Amino acid sequence: MNRLAARFALSHLLVAVVGGLVTFAVVVVLAPAMFDQQLHMGAGPGGVGTGNGPALRASFAAAITNSLVVGTLTGALLAAVLGVVAARQLLRPLGRVGTAVGELARGNYAHQVPVPRETELASLVTDVNALGAELGATETRRLRLLGEVAHEMRTPLTIIDGYVEGMIDGVLPTEPEQLGQVSVEVRRLRRLSEDLSSLSRAEEGRLVLAPGTVDLDAVAADLVARLRSQADDAGLTLVAVPGAGTVTADADRAVQVLTNLVGNAIRATPRGGSITVTGTRAGSSASLAVTDTGVGLAPADVERVFERFYRVPGPAGTSEGSGIGLTVARAYMRAMGGSLTASSSGPGRGATFTATFG
């Protein structure tokens, strides 16, 4: 009795039976009295005599009873048939949903269910189809990420393997210069691992934040002082323009985001260029914009630079970074309730990355 079809058909049958029994009881109680009343009203010249009343009453009651029994049984049978038909009509789309769920469990995320006409079932089927599409997109992203990670790891591992084999075979000397190259690739792998871990925590909502009052102008000034030597070595001018004020944010994450932006700007700007960190405020929100005079971005790259492992073609895309620094930075900003955007007038015209807090 746990099957929905049986319970649905039984409910129809019970409704028909209860309705029939109620009708039967009412007719049995009221029909004789009403018949007597009509019989007495019709008695007289040319009318039906009261002497034949009892016989007529008994015949009438028997006819009513027999008719009600036949009608009740017919109604119950018809209700049962209609209940079975209705149950099958109801369960057909539910069966399709069950099949779709089974396909999703087996990894067939492209399976779609035809949307039925019933509003409630249509809503359920639409949700199942949306779930399948989202699972398919997630699986696609997972497979692409695995391929991207494997690709990013292949180069440093190949270099490490070549140096180590050369040292073992005696082709390369075991000296600081060769060991330094191995160390560089190991650090690259470590950065990749750390960035992937940070990105995973941020996208899954497991990023631990320590919000507090942060003076963005002080953060920018400290960062400029810390990275000035790198900018000087690259022949660049690095300055900070205050104006952001204080916001509620995670200080460490804010520093990481800004360090990433300025570091990318240093690598993307040719010698003789400049990088400016500008603070602005609009009501309760504040922004730090890192503007460089570097290689710039094509319109198609303005959003793609935030994709995992995407590198801008040309000098701007050749770096020793993990390839997901901007992806992690945007994830950090979103976790803090802010945003990170990019803009550029085109290749060769520099770019601006704006971190907005609040």
C-alpha positions in Angstrom: 0.0 0.0 0.0 3.0 2.2 -0.1 2.9 2.6 -3.9 1.5 5.9 -4.9 -0.6 4.5 -7.8 -2.4 2.1 -5.4 -3.0 4.8 -2.9 -4.2 7.2 -5.5 -6.7 4.7 -7.0 -7.9 3.7 -3.5 -8.6 7.3 -2.6 -10.8 7.6 -5.7 -12.6 4.4 -4.7 -13.1 5.5 -1.1 -14.6 8.8 -2.3 -17.0 7.0 -4.6 -18.0 4.4 -1.9 -18.5 7.1 0.8 -20.5 9.2 -1.5 -22.6 6.2 -2.5 -23.2 5.1 1.1 -24.2 8.6 2.2 -26.6 8.9 -0.8 -28.0 5.4 0.0 -28.6 6.2 3.6 -30.3 9.5 2.9 -32.6 8.0 0.3 -33.5 5.0 2.4 -34.5 7.3 5.3 -36.3 10.0 3.4 -37.7 8.3 0.4 -40.5 6.2 2.2 -41.7 9.2 4.2 -41.7 11.4 1.1 -43.5 8.7 -0.8 -46.2 8.4 1.9 -46.7 12.2 1.8 -47.1 12.3 -1.9 -49.4 9.2 -1.7 -51.7 10.9 0.8 -51.7 14.1 -1.2 -52.7 12.2 -4.3 -55.5 10.2 -2.6 -59.1 11.0 -3.7 -61.3 10.6 -6.7 -59.3 9.2 -9.5 -56.2 9.1 -7.3 -54.3 6.3 -5.8 -56.1 4.8 -2.8 -54.4 4.6 0.6 -55.3 0.9 0.7 -52.6 0.1 -1.8 -50.1 2.4 0.0 -48.1 -0.2 1.9 -47.6 -2.4 -1.2 -46.7 0.6 -3.3 -44.4 1.8 -0.6 -42.6 -1.5 -0.3 -42.2 -1.8 -4.1 -40.9 1.8 -4.3 -38.4 1.2 -1.4 -37.2 -2.0 -3.0 -36.7 -0.3 -6.4 -34.9 2.6 -4.8 -32.6 0.2 -2.8 -31.8 -1.9 -5.8 -31.1 1.1 -7.9 -28.8 2.6 -5.3 -26.9 -0.6 -4.8 -26.3 -0.9 -8.6 -25.5 2.8 -8.9 -23.1 2.6 -5.9 -21.3 -0.4 -7.3 -21.1 1.1 -10.8 -19.8 4.4 -9.4 -17.2 2.6 -7.3 -16.0 0.5 -10.2 -15.9 3.6 -12.5 -14.0 5.6 -9.8 -11.5 2.7 -9.4 -10.9 2.6 -13.1 -10.6 6.4 -13.4 -8.3 6.4 -10.3 -6.0 3.9 -12.0 -5.9 5.9 -15.2 -5.3 9.1 -13.3 -2.6 7.5 -11.2 -0.8 6.2 -14.4 -1.0 9.7 -15.9 0.4 11.2 -12.8 3.1 8.7 -12.3 4.4 8.7 -15.9 6.3 12.0 -15.5 7.4 11.0 -12.1 8.8 7.8 -13.6 10.7 10.0 -16.1 12.1 12.0 -13.2 13.2 8.8 -11.5 14.9 7.7 -14.7 16.6 11.0 -15.0 17.9 10.8 -11.5 19.3 7.4 -12.2 21.0 8.8 -15.3 22.5 11.6 -13.2 23.7 9.1 -10.7 25.5 7.2 -13.5 27.1 10.4 -14.7 24.9 11.1 -17.7 24.4 14.8 -17.0 23.1 15.5 -20.6 19.9 13.6 -19.9 16.8 15.9 -20.0 13.2 15.2 -19.0 10.3 16.5 -21.2 8.4 19.2 -19.2 4.8 18.0 -18.4 1.7 20.3 -18.5 1.0 20.1 -14.8 2.4 23.1 -13.0 3.7 21.3 -10.0 5.3 18.5 -12.0 6.7 21.0 -14.5 8.4 22.8 -11.7 9.9 19.5 -10.4 11.1 18.5 -13.8 12.5 21.9 -14.5 14.5 21.7 -11.2 15.8 18.2 -12.1 16.9 19.4 -15.6 18.6 22.4 -14.1 20.4 20.1 -11.6 21.6 18.0 -14.5 22.9 21.0 -16.4 24.7 22.3 -13.3 26.2 19.0 -12.5 27.4 18.7 -16.2 28.9 22.2 -16.0 30.6 21.3 -12.7 32.0 18.1 -14.2 33.3 20.0 -17.2 35.0 22.5 -15.0 36.5 19.7 -12.9 37.9 17.9 -15.9 39.3 21.1 -17.3 40.9 22.0 -14.0 42.5 18.6 -13.8 43.9 19.1 -17.3 45.1 22.6 -16.5 46.8 21.5 -13.2 48.5 18.6 -15.0 49.7 21.0 -17.7 51.0 23.5 -15.2 52.8 20.8 -13.3 54.3 19.2 -16.3 56.9 22.0 -17.1 58.5 22.4 -13.6 58.5 18.6 -13.1 60.2 18.1 -16.5 62.8 20.7 -15.6 63.4 19.2 -12.2 63.6 15.7 -13.6 66.1 16.8 -16.3 68.4 18.5 -13.8 68.3 15.6 -11.4 69.0 13.0 -14.1 71.8 15.1 -15.4 73.4 15.4 -11.9 73.0 11.6 -11.4 74.6 10.8 -14.8 77.4 13.3 -14.1 76.4 15.5 -17.1 75.6 18.4 -14.9 77.6 19.4 -11.8 75.9 19.5 -8.4 76.6 23.1 -7.8 74.6 26.0 -6.5 73.6 27.3 -10.0 72.0 24.0 -11.0 70.5 23.3 -7.6 69.1 26.9 -7.7 67.2 26.1 -10.9 65.7 23.1 -9.2 64.8 25.2 -6.2 63.0 27.8 -8.5 60.8 25.1 -10.0 60.1 23.6 -6.6 59.0 27.0 -5.4 56.8 27.3 -8.5 55.1 24.0 -7.6 54.6 25.1 -4.0 53.0 28.4 -5.2 50.7 26.5 -7.5 49.7 24.2 -4.6 49.1 27.0 -2.2 47.1 29.0 -4.7 44.9 26.0 -5.7 44.3 25.4 -2.0 43.3 29.0 -1.4 41.1 29.1 -4.5 39.3 25.9 -3.4 38.6 27.2 0.1 37.4 30.5 -1.3 35.1 29.0 -3.9 33.7 26.4 -1.4 33.0 29.0 1.2 35.6 27.5 3.6 37.8 30.6 3.6 38.5 31.7 7.2 38.2 35.5 7.4 39.1 37.8 10.2 37.2 41.0 9.5 38.2 44.2 11.1 38.8 47.9 10.5 41.4 48.2 7.7 43.0 51.5 6.6 43.3 51.0 2.9 45.5 54.0 2.4 48.0 52.6 5.0 47.9 49.2 3.3 48.7 50.8 -0.1 51.5 53.0 1.3 53.1 50.0 3.1 52.8 47.8 0.0 54.4 50.5 -2.2 57.3 50.9 0.2 57.8 47.1 0.3 57.7 46.6 -3.5 59.6 49.8 -4.4 62.9 48.0 -4.7 61.3 45.6 -7.3 59.9 48.5 -9.2 63.2 50.3 -9.1 65.0 47.2 -10.4 62.5 47.1 -13.3 63.0 50.8 -14.0 59.4 51.7 -13.0 57.9 54.5 -10.9 55.6 53.2 -8.2 53.4 55.6 -6.2 50.3 55.5 -3.9 47.6 58.2 -4.0 45.5 58.1 -0.7 41.7 58.6 -0.6 40.1 55.3 0.2 39.9 55.6 4.0 38.9 52.7 6.3 36.7 49.7 5.6 35.7 46.5 7.3 37.7 43.7 5.7 40.3 41.0 6.3 43.6 42.8 6.5 45.8 39.9 5.4 43.5 39.0 2.4 43.4 42.7 1.4 47.2 42.8 1.4 47.4 39.6 -0.6 45.0 41.0 -3.2 46.9 44.3 -3.6 50.3 42.5 -3.7 49.0 40.3 -6.5 47.8 43.3 -8.5 50.9 45.4 -8.1 53.1 42.4 -8.8 51.3 41.7 -12.0 51.5 45.4 -12.9 55.3 45.3 -12.4 55.7 42.3 -14.7 53.3 43.8 -17.4 54.9 47.2 -17.5 58.0 47.9 -19.7 61.0 49.8 -18.3 60.4 53.5 -18.0 56.7 53.1 -17.2 54.7 53.8 -14.0 52.3 52.2 -11.6 49.9 54.1 -9.5 47.8 52.8 -6.6 44.8 55.2 -6.2 42.4 55.1 -3.3 38.8 56.4 -3.8 35.7 56.5 -1.7 32.0 56.6 -2.5 29.8 56.4 0.6 30.4 53.3 2.6 32.4 51.6 -0.1 36.1 52.3 -1.0 38.3 51.2 -3.8 42.0 50.7 -4.6 42.8 50.9 -8.3 46.2 49.7 -9.6 46.9 51.5 -12.9 49.9 50.8 -15.0 51.3 52.0 -18.3 52.0 48.5 -19.5 51.1 46.2 -22.3 47.3 46.6 -21.7 44.5 44.2 -22.4 42.5 43.4 -25.5 38.7 43.6 -25.0 38.4 39.8 -25.1 41.0 39.5 -22.3 39.4 41.9 -19.8 37.4 39.1 -18.2 39.5 36.2 -19.3 42.4 37.3 -17.1 40.4 36.1 -14.1 40.1 32.6 -15.5 42.2 29.8 -14.0 45.6 29.5 -15.7 44.7 32.0 -18.5 47.7 34.1 -19.5 47.5 37.1 -21.8 49.3 36.4 -25.1 52.6 38.2 -25.3 54.9 39.6 -22.6 52.1 40.2 -20.2 51.4 36.5 -20.1 54.9 35.3 -19.6 55.5 35.1 -15.9 56.7 32.7 -13.2 53.4 32.9 -11.4 51.0 30.1 -10.8 48.6 31.4 -13.4 45.7 31.7 -11.0 46.7 34.7 -8.9 44.0 36.9 -10.3 41.5 34.1 -9.9 42.4 33.8 -6.2 42.4 37.6 -5.8 38.8 37.9 -7.2 37.7 34.9 -5.0 39.1 36.7 -1.9 37.3 39.9 -2.8 34.0 38.2 -3.3 34.5 36.3 0.0 34.9 39.7 1.7 31.8 41.0 0.1 33.6 43.1 -2.5 34.6 42.9 -6.1 37.6 42.9 -8.4 37.3 44.2 -12.0 39.7 45.0 -14.8 39.6 47.7 -17.6 41.9 48.7 -20.4 41.9 51.0 -23.4 43.5 48.3 -25.4 46.9 46.7 -26.1 49.8 48.9 -25.3 47.6 51.4 -23.3 48.0 50.0 -19.9 45.4 48.5 -17.6 43.6 49.2 -14.3 42.5 46.6 -11.8 40.1 47.9 -9.2 39.4 46.2 -5.9 36.2 47.5 -4.3 35.5 46.9 -0.6 32.0 47.2 1.0 
